[in-house]
């Protein structure tokens, strides 16, 4: 009997141990959970912004060349907006001037195509013509040029628009930076690369540096020589080419007179310091720039 009683107590004791053990496995005490939380999986706490740095060799960020190749493929597939964003990413990551120049060439060409044709792009909005509207008033409100609205909407009679007509209007904020040292002109849109042009500058460092705005826009400009003689457009002596963008000094920049950005018939002077002080571009380039930049566009000229 004593043996049976002892055995009974033993099994009751064992049952209690098992019961406690099961409870512990199924529902650990809160104190232990609070002190020793189970670590979350690494993937759950890694954001896309830091993924390449955190994961190292596990996930590799696409190289600039790979991004450019993806952009080429998207462009070939007709996905122009996606290709543009991919080119911009490749440009931001480009490690050397050679790759940057290659990407800039493709991106600049694509940007011009997007802006000149009736294709969608983030900087364009749809404008419904209202009573009293004109192409000029719409352009002024959007901060763009009449020429660009007419061309990008393929308007045959821009003088005739009627209420209810729908136009795609470019509203990106453009800025121009001229580098006298590099002999180039950079156009940015909302702070991002848009296109780069090769330019000529003033001999003997006559091109003034500082901040300016586009103060006037003239097609087929007349040139007034320093002696006061007027040289009409088309004359071989007229050095202004096909377009003239007058510059007005702003901020602390000293006032200047007679300086601007213009075309040239002498393409051999591009990339050199041979002008009388103005910034000159090939005629086809200045015509493209003229299409883009309205009066009031900021221009910075750097040494």
Buried (B, 14 or more C-beta within 10 A) or exposed (E): EEEEEEEEEEEEEEEEEEEEEEEEEEEEEEEEEEEEEEEEEEEEEBEEEEEEEBBEEEEEEBBBBBBBBBBBEBBEEEBBBBBBBBBBBBBEBBEEEEBBEBBBEBBBEBBBBBBBBEBEBEBBEEBEBEEEBEBEEBBBEBBBBBBBBBBBBEBEEBEEBEEEBEBBBBBBEBBBBBBBEEBBBBBBBEEEBBBBBBBBBBBEEEBBEBBBBBBEBBEEBBBEEEEEEEBEBEEEEBBBBBBBBBBBBBEEBEEBEEBBBBBBBBBEBBBBBBBBBBBBBBBEBBBBBBBBBBBEBBBBBEE
